[in-house]
């Protein structure tokens, strides 16, 4: 069974500050890890994903995440927050063999203060 | 890029009626589609996995007779909420799996907000 824990349901940063959203996972098989962003009343948009290879993954909008197997973590970062980054962020894990069925974390709402 | 649409984007219905939500993959074929439910300020909960040409696989606790799923073609899956009640009010999101060789990714629709009065 797989599970995802996102530490902090709400994170508030100032515009221009570092964004750090935490994600820890558990998986019995090598995981595929994802970060999605959701704006109000919209579906999910993929920010980035880790499948194999390089553990530091770069995504859209300046976000990146690092897969750390020893820590079972996949934290999302962005050096400088922008007002448009305010949204809900979901970390997810999947098992390739399971038809890409995703297990989502609880989500983190990012608020950006001017 | 791969696009998934949902129709309608929002619907209001009376208690006891049935509502059908469509999920379409517009520019790719998807043998597998997923249906999720999202309550306000909560995460997505997988309801069922829809496979083209076969019965859907429902997650534990999801009533298959209440949430009817049909995946009749490689580009269309439908979710019908039968005899809807206010507690069924929620945001329903579908996704379609694009599988091509080693490429395997899920693309999400924009969601359908259902309000049952």
Interface residues (C-beta under 8 A of the other chain):
Chain A: X36 X41 X42 X43 X44 X45 X46 X49 X90 X96 X99 X100 X101 X102 X103 X104 X105 X106 X107 X109
Chain B: X4 X6 X32 X34 X41 X42 X43 X44 X46 X49 X91 X93 X95 X97 X99 X104 X105 X106 X108 X109 X110 X111 X113
